[in-house]
Amino acid sequence: MSIPPAVEVRDIEVVEDFTPTARCDEGWLRVRRLRCRNRRADGTASEIYRVDVIDRPRLDAVAVMVFRRVDGGVEVLTRQQLRPAAYFRKDVPKTIEDGQVHLFIEEIVAGLLEPSDHGEEGMRARAAIEVAEESGFSVSPAEIVLLGAPYFLAPGIVSEKVFPCAVEVTGKPQAAPPGDGSPLEEGATLRWRTLPDLLRVCRSGEIQDARTEIGAARLAAHLGLGRDLAASER
């Protein structure tokens, strides 16, 4: 079951590409361009090499599996959202062409940790805020369940860690998600998928978001469904 968007978005127009005049230490992403060398245990060093590191002013993020229990199993809420970086792959030569245009990416609820979100308590509070904004469910920080340790998505270039969480919303009323007012949330849709279906479409490539696949696998393990789901796929 999917919830239709308030508006329909068909394209993203580049109004200005100001890459040549932009500094690497301003904007949404901060790029540090470094010259490094490895210091070895025997006192020697490697040759000097270049490293680019991408940081955000708000470094880390939470990713939340919003789920409910239904007859016959568990359903997880996903969100189709505009993702310009994935969309603009269409304009770049690729080693392996996939024939797809990724205007929207289907993924789970997620959001950046603010500087005030200290420790586990702050992370749970941020997760509850993101669930309300992006899914329309009101939950308390105490209802947020941690799904193991955080992980890097692209540690070779990106410093961000993702903290995986889950929250059960069985029987809770769902309001229209207010969002955060960003144009990137225009055209967003919500969809319920069974947990086995979610894992299937992640592995088939219908969903290509790593946070979603990792979250689905960890939720299955948390609920004690890992072996059952693995057996059902054989």
RAKAMO-V333807 format. One line per field, one symbol per residue. ss: DSSP state (~ for helix, > for strand, _ for the rest). burial: 1 if it has 9 or more other C-alpha atoms within 8 Angstrom, else 0. Layout:
# RAKAMO-V333807
ss=???
burial=???
This chain:
# RAKAMO-V333807
ss=_>>_______________~~~_______>>>>>>>>__>_____>___>>>>>>>>____>>>>>>>>>>__>>>>>>>>>>_~~~~~~~~____________>>>>_>>>>______~~~~~~~~~~~~~~~~~_____~~~_>>____>>_____>__>>>>>>>>______________~~~___>>>>>>~~~~~~~~~~_____~~~~~~~~~~~~~___~~~~~~~__
burial=000010000000000000000000000011110000100000000000000111110011111111110000011111111110011010000000000001111111111110001000111111110111111111101001001000011000011111111110100000001100000011111111111001101110001010111011111110001100100000
